[in-house]
Structure formats: C-alpha cells, structure tokens
Amino acid sequence: MAAEGSGQIADVSDADLASVTRTLVAQPDVEADDRERFFGQVQALVEDRARRDWPSEGEAGISIFVRTDYPRQAASALNGSKPSADMIGTDEPLMGRVFLLDRNASQGWSADLPASDPGEIIEWLSGLPFGGSQVILVYRNKLLLIERANGAQHGMTRQEPIRTEPPPVTREGLFEALDSFHMSHVLTPQNCPEGLWRRGHAESYHTGPTPKVSIQAQLRTFLTGWFRGQLRIDREIPTEIGRIDIGLLIPPSDPSGGLTYWGVVELKVVKSFRHSKSGGAPVKVGPLANARDVAKGVQQAHAFRTNRGCACAVLEIYDMRADKTADPRQHAEVQAVLPACSPPPDMRLTPLFGSAQQARDAGYFPTP
C-alpha cells in the first residue's frame, strides 16, 4: 500500500506522521537532570488531572510524590503498597496517597497516606528509609506544588501553582514565562544555576565561568515544563547562519507537516566583570563592550526570526552589572543596528542581583 499524501515514508501517512510529531511536545525532558525531570513530569501529571476536574478523586486533598531509583525496594517500608504504572495514561486516584516513582514519574509503587495533616505527613516521611529523597507535595484545594528537593525533613525548595488552563502560546505568554523564570531561577545567587556567579563573589558582581550557558540550560528546562504539550524547546540549534540559543517549535494544527518555528529567544549577558579563564582577577567590562554585545544580539535575533520564518523573536538581556543605571539598549551602538533589523526583536532587560538584600532594595521582594 502506498503512503498517503507526500509519500516520504512508505506505508506511513502524513496524518500518522503529524500525530507522532505532536507527541514530541509532551515527552519527558531527557536533557534535564533527574530532579528537574521528575518535577516536570509530576507537574504535567497533576495539571492534566486538574484540567480534567480531578477524575476519580474522593475527599482527600493531599498527595505525595517521592523520587527513588528503586521504587519496589523503597515500597517495602510501606504498609499495603501496590504497583502503579502509566500514571499519565490512567485515572488512578492521586489524593490521599504517596507515590514512590522513577525519575519519569511514570511507574513505581503507592500506598495510602497515614494522615491528612501536612505536618504529620512530613514527620512520617522523615522517619522512612527514603525520607532524604526528593519529595513533591500536591495540595489540590490550594492548587499548589511544594518541592522539598533535599528530603521531607528539609525546607521547601520550590513552590509552583497548579495551572488549570494551558498557558497561552503568545508573545505575552512567553513574556510571562520569562518573568516567572527570572523570579524563581536567576534573580539572586540563592536560586541560580551553577556557573552563573563566581563562587563567594556575587555581591561584588563577579560573573562565573559560564553565565550565559548556565542560564540557557536552565531556561530551556523551565520553558519545556511551562509549555509542556504545546511547544518543544531546544537550545543551541545549528543553522546555516549560526546557532539559535533557544528555539520554540510548535506542532502542526493539521496533518500537513511537522514541527515549525514559533519563536526564538537570543540570550545576552551584560556585566561589570567577566570571569578570568586563567584564574586571575576578574576583568572589568565597560559600557561599550556591553552595548556591542547587545547590538550583536539584536542582529542575531532578527536574522534567526527571518531565517526560520517565525512569529516571535526576543532578545533577553540579563543584567549582571553592579550599576544598573544606564540602559544598554539606548546606547548608540545598539540604536545604530535597529534600522536594518526592522521590525526589531523585543528587547528585555532583566536584572540579576548579587544578593537577596540587593534584590529587596531594588523592589523585587516585599520588605520582610
């Protein structure tokens, strides 16, 4: 039997190819580390249930997810445990239960919780052999996910809302995602990826060895979770005109094709000091060097948008300067390239701070 449509693959129709392509936006994030991968999969599972009005659930309002490499072995510490599999594909009740799952949150073992009070549950978990594992608490009534990445007995490491509606795939929706990433993942050294700041010298605004790469990797993981099921997020995508920092690809709305580019995000870091590869003192960076880097980013974002034929192009400028008074976007070097990049990409200046106190002083946290 010949393939339908274009016939590029024998005996496979374009509709079948498009169907498979759509699944690419919902796959586990295999580039993320185990912690992020587990959190993303639990988030996807819980938000799917919330958007379907919590099928099969009773009165209970809390569930617990624990990541473990050996779910069966860990389950031996629980009374009445049973296997759980294909979590995203079934309507097995979640509330009132603890799930010991693999890093993909797809299979493992589960058991009834011995209590409904969060404090009692945390105390119970802390005394179990797997009490030091990553734990995610799901609060159905408050629509909250609370992560304790270092174990139940340790403090909260992340809090995320359970979204009952998919986020909009729009320019404004992307800005909302970038704003959320800024506040939760890079605003201060207390919540930023390794390599962003020079260890022990963030308050002096010494950048680390890999500021852009560190942001890029974390941002790709974050956007994958944010737009799960809607967009595929890739980074360092090679093209004939250079590498795209972050590419956002959307599945076909009909059986006529595969993933296409919806948007691109180019990343730049402006700084007061750059890391010395030789291990010496950090090297001072002036306004002209920063402005030239931003101008290059404008040209890159514009070129990638044109080359890929996508609707949205953003230049996200992470500001790691000690003195943030001057806006590098207004520098003559940047203004000079704008006429040739019409319409210019959205240029966002996103401030990072060397300490939580400096962020609070700038108004990014409420006064304690």
N, C-alpha and C positions, 0 to 999 in steps of 0.2 A: 504493500500500500504506500503510495507516495505521500510525502508530507504536505500538509495544507499550507496555503499562503506562500511564503518565500521559499520554503523547502530547503532551508540551510542545513537542517539535520534530518536525515531520513527517518520517516515514521514518527516524527515529533511535530506537532502542530505549533503554530505561533501562539495560540491560546495557552497551550501547555507550557511553553517557554515563558510566557508572561506570568503565568501562575507561579512558576518556580522563582522567577525574578522577584516577585512580590515578597516571597518568604525571606529574601536576603535582608530586609529591614527589620526582621524580628528574631534573627539568630542570636545566640549568646555572644557576648563581646569577648572573643578569643584573644584579643590583644591586651585586654585589661588584666591586672594581677588578680589573684584569687579573691581578695577582699572586695574589690570593685565589681568583679564578675558576679559574685554571689549577691551583693546588694542590688545590682541591676536586675538580676533575674527574679529576686523576691519582689522588688518594686513592680516589675512587669506583671507578675502573677497577681499581686494584690490589687493593682489598678485595674486589671482585667475583671476581677471579681466585683470591684466597686462599681465599674461601669455597667455591669450586668445586675446591679442591685443585690449583690451578695447571695447568689443562689445556694440553696441547701443549708443555709445557716440558721441556727437557733437563737437563743437569748444571749449566749456568751459574746463578749466584746473584745477579748484579747487573744492573740495567738503569738507564738514564739517560734523563730527560725534560728537554728544553730548550724553553722558550717563545720563539717567534720570530714576528714579524709576517709574515715571508716565508720559509716553510719550504723551498720549492723553491730559492730563491736560496742559503739557508744550506747546503743539502744539496750544493751544488756543491763544497764543501770536503771532502766525504767520498768515500771510495772504495767503489764498489759499493752506492750508496744506491738505494732504491726507494720508491715511494709507499706510504703507509699511510693507511687510511681506516676510518671506522666502528669505532673501537677498542673501544668498549663493546659492540658488537654482534657481534664476531668473537672467535675464539680464536687470533689471531695471536700467536706466542710473543713474550714481552716480555724475558726474561732474555738476557743477553749482547749486548744491542742498545742503541743510542742512538736516541732518537726526537726529531725536530725538529717540533714541533706548534704549531698555532694556540692561541689563549687558551682554547678549549674542550677542548683535548686530544683532538680528535675526528679530525683529519686532518693529514697532513703527509708527512714523509719519514723513513726509518730506514736504519740501516746496522749492521753488526757492530762490536762494540767491539774495539779492537786489543789489549786486555789484560784480565786478570781481577782484577788488584790495584787496590784503590781509589786508592792513591796515584799509580800510573802513569796511571790513567784521568783523575784530576783534572789531572795535569800535561799530559796530551794535550789535554784540553778547553780548558785555559787558553791554549794556543797557537793555537786555532782562531779564525776571524773572529767567531764568536758566543760566544766564551768569557766575555763580560761579561753574558750573558743569564741570566735565572732558570733555575736547574738544580735538579732533584729527583733524588736518588739513591735507588733502591729496593734494599733488602737482603732477599732472600727468606728466607734462613736465620735471620736475626735478627728478621724481621718488623718492619722499620723503614723509615720515610721520612725522609730527611735533605734539607732545603732549603738551598740557597745562593742567596738571592734576588738578590744583587748580582753573581753570576757565580761560576764554578768556582774562580777564584783567591782569592776572598774567603771569609770564615769562615761557619760554619753559622748560619743564622738561625731554623731551626725543626727540631724532631725530633718525629715522631709515630709511635706504634705502628700497625702494620697489623693491624686487628681482623678476626679470622677468624669472628666471630659478630656479628650486628647488635646494637647497644646496646638494652637493654630500654626500652620506652616505658612507664615507670612513674614514680611520684613519686621514688623513689630513683635511677632512671636519669637523671632531669632534674637532680637534685642533683649527681650525678657529673659531668654535662656542665658545670654551672655552676662546680663546683670546678676542673675542668680549665681552663676559660676564665679563671678567676681567676689561676691559677698561670702560665699561658702568655701571657696577653694584657694584663693590667692590674695585676699585683701591684706593679710598680715602674715608674718613668719609662723605664727601659731597654727595656721591652717593651710600651709602652702606645700607644694611638692618639693622633694629633694632636688638640690641643684639651682634653685631659684636665687637664694641669698647665700652669701659667703657665711659659713657657719660661725656664729658668735659675733658677727659684724653687721648685722642687718640694720641696727639703729644708726650706723654710720653710712648706710646706703651703699654698701659694697655688694655688688651683684655676685652671684655664684658662678660656677663654671659653665652652666648650661641654662640660662634663664629662659630663652625662647623655646628650646626643645622641651624643657620641663613643663612649661605652660601648655605647649602644643599637645603633648601626650595626655595630660590630664584633661584638657578641654575636649579632645576627641572622645575620651571615655565619658565625660559628662554629657556631651551632646548626644552620644549614642543612647544613653539612658533617657534623656529628656524627650527625644523624638523617636523613641523605640516604636516600631511598627509603621512609621511614617516616612522616615528618611534613613539612608545609610550614610554614615560619616566615615570618611577616610582621611588620612593625612599623608603628607609628603608624596603627593600623586605626581608622577613624572608626565610631562607633556613636552611637545616639541619646542616650547618657549620657556621652559623652566618647571620648577616643582611647586605645586599648589600646597600651601600649608594645611588648610582644612577644606575638603570638598564635601558638599551636601548633595546627595543624589536621591532622586525621587522615583518610585516605581511607576510603571505605565498606568494610565487611567483606563486603557483599553488594551486588547490583545495585539497592538501594533508595534510593540518594541520593548526594549529593556530599560534599565535604569538610565535616567538622564540627569544632567546637572541642573539643580535648582538654585544653588548658591555657592559662593566661595568666600572664605574668610582668610585674609592675609594678616599675619601677626608681625608686629614690630615692638621692640623694647627700647624706650628712651631712658637714659641713665645718667647718674653723676659720675660713676666709676665703672670700669669694666674689669673683669677678672684677669689677673696675670697668669698666663699659662706656665710661666717659669716658676711660679710660686712666690714671686716677689710682691712688692706693694701694688695695690690696685692702681690702674691707670685712669687719670681724670678724663672725662668726656665733656666736651663743650657743646654749646647750643648749635653750632654749625654742623658738627658731626651728627647730632641727633636729628636735625632738620633734614639733612641729606638722606638719612635712613628712612625717615617718614616719606620724603618725596619718592624714593625708590619704591616704597610700599604702595603709594598711590598708583604708580605706573604698573606695578605688578598686578594689583587687584583689578585695575581696568583691563589690562591685557588678558588676564585669565577669564574674566567675565565675557569679553568679546570672543575669545578663542573657544570657550566652552558653550557659548550661547545661552547663558543662564540669566535668570531674572534679578538676582540679588548679589551684590558684592560689598563686602565690609572690610575695612582696614581697622583692625582692633589694635590700638596703641597702648601698651602697658607702660605706665609712667612710674619708673623706679628712681626718679630724681629726688634729691633731698629738698630742693627748692622747686616747687611746682607752680610758681607764679606765672611764668611765661608759657604761652600755649604754642607748642612747636608747629601746630597746624597753620598758624598765622605767619610763620617765618617766610621770608622772600623765596627761599629755596623750594618750599612746598607750593607757594602760590604760583611760581613760575611754570610748574608742570600741569596745573589744573586745566588750562585751555585745551591742551592736547588730550586730556582724559575726560572728555565730556560725553555723557554726564559723569561726574566724578563718583567714585565709590563713597559709601557712608564712612566717614572718619570718626571714630570714637576714641576719646582719650580716657583711659581707665586707670585711676590712681592706685598704686600699691604703697603700703606704709611699712617702715622698718620696725614698728612695734604697735601693739594694740592701743597703747596710750595715744600715740600719734594719730591713729585712725579715729579714736574717740574725739580728740581735739579738733579733727577736721570735720566732725559731724557724722561719721559713718556708723557710730554706735551710740545708743542712748546713754546719757550720763548714768553711771552706776548709782 
